[in-house]
């Protein structure tokens, strides 16, 4: 009997999903392309920014280590 309840529940779930997917307003192709470009540019900007901070902090750590007698890398 439990197997029937699982099948019934799954069937109802899939009907609900299908119903909700019909309500979705999908973006147009130009909106999708514009959003994708914005995401790519943003990711590239923050990647360069974080890489710059990483290099700056690494250099700062090397300067501090060298000032205290450790060999820099």
Number of C-alpha atoms within 10 A of each C-alpha: 5 7 8 9 10 11 11 12 12 12 12 12 12 12 12 11 11 11 11 10 11 9 8 8 7 10 10 8 9 9 11 12 12 10 13 12 12 12 12 10 12 11 12 12 12 11 12 11 12 12 12 12 12 12 12 12 12 13 14 12 13 16 14 13 14 13 11 9 8 11 10 12 8
